[in-house]
Amino acid sequence: MTYLQVLSFASQPEKGPVAARAIAHLNSALLSPQCLLLTHQPHELAAAAVWLACRDVGAKMPERPWWELFDVDREVLGFLAASLNSIESLVRRRRDEFPALMGGKLSREGVEEELRVVTGAETEGV
């Protein structure tokens, strides 16, 4: 939120979608198979989430290299943006692979059905 405030995206109501998208990108980092939360610093993740959010909603970023203000290398910013952006397609692919598990509620029946499909075996009494 501090980065959004510094870049004037948090103080204006019409720019609210930027904050919501940035938070969504940070939440999706929890699903990252690259373990981004363990391999990168919080300030780097925040800068990448802000950049992606601005791109998503079409908000205009400063002309100057704003990421330097937050002590983030341009290469790291690019890598994290690409990684965070790829998480959505990963989740979509997993949802298609395991529809009973990703369909909303996780249930015992759904897990048993997926085990039957994946292993080709009966799992009665599991």
ChimeraX attribute file (.defattr): number of C-alpha atoms within 10 A of each C-alpha:
attribute: neighborCount
match mode: 1-to-1
recipient: residues
	/A:1	13
	/A:2	10
	/A:3	17
	/A:4	18
	/A:5	12
	/A:6	11
	/A:7	14
	/A:8	12
	/A:9	23
	/A:10	19
	/A:11	12
	/A:12	9
	/A:13	8
	/A:14	9
	/A:15	16
	/A:16	14
	/A:17	17
	/A:18	24
	/A:19	20
	/A:20	13
	/A:21	20
	/A:22	24
	/A:23	17
	/A:24	13
	/A:25	23
	/A:26	19
	/A:27	13
	/A:28	17
	/A:29	21
	/A:30	15
	/A:31	16
	/A:32	17
	/A:33	10
	/A:34	13
	/A:35	11
	/A:36	18
	/A:37	15
	/A:38	9
	/A:39	8
	/A:40	12
	/A:41	11
	/A:42	13
	/A:43	14
	/A:44	20
	/A:45	23
	/A:46	23
	/A:47	25
	/A:48	28
	/A:49	28
	/A:50	27
	/A:51	22
	/A:52	23
	/A:53	22
	/A:54	20
	/A:55	14
	/A:56	13
	/A:57	13
	/A:58	10
	/A:59	14
	/A:60	10
	/A:61	15
	/A:62	9
	/A:63	6
	/A:64	8
	/A:65	11
	/A:66	15
	/A:67	19
	/A:68	11
	/A:69	11
	/A:70	12
	/A:71	11
	/A:72	19
	/A:73	12
	/A:74	15
	/A:75	9
	/A:76	15
	/A:77	20
	/A:78	14
	/A:79	12
	/A:80	22
	/A:81	21
	/A:82	13
	/A:83	17
	/A:84	24
	/A:85	17
	/A:86	13
	/A:87	19
	/A:88	15
	/A:89	10
	/A:90	14
	/A:91	15
	/A:92	11
	/A:93	11
	/A:94	13
	/A:95	14
	/A:96	13
	/A:97	12
	/A:98	16
	/A:99	12
	/A:100	18
	/A:101	20
	/A:102	15
	/A:103	11
	/A:104	8
	/A:105	9
	/A:106	11
	/A:107	11
	/A:108	11
	/A:109	11
	/A:110	17
	/A:111	16
	/A:112	18
	/A:113	17
	/A:114	17
	/A:115	14
	/A:116	14
	/A:117	12
	/A:118	10
	/A:119	9
	/A:120	10
	/A:121	9
	/A:122	12
	/A:123	12
	/A:124	7
	/A:125	5
	/A:126	7
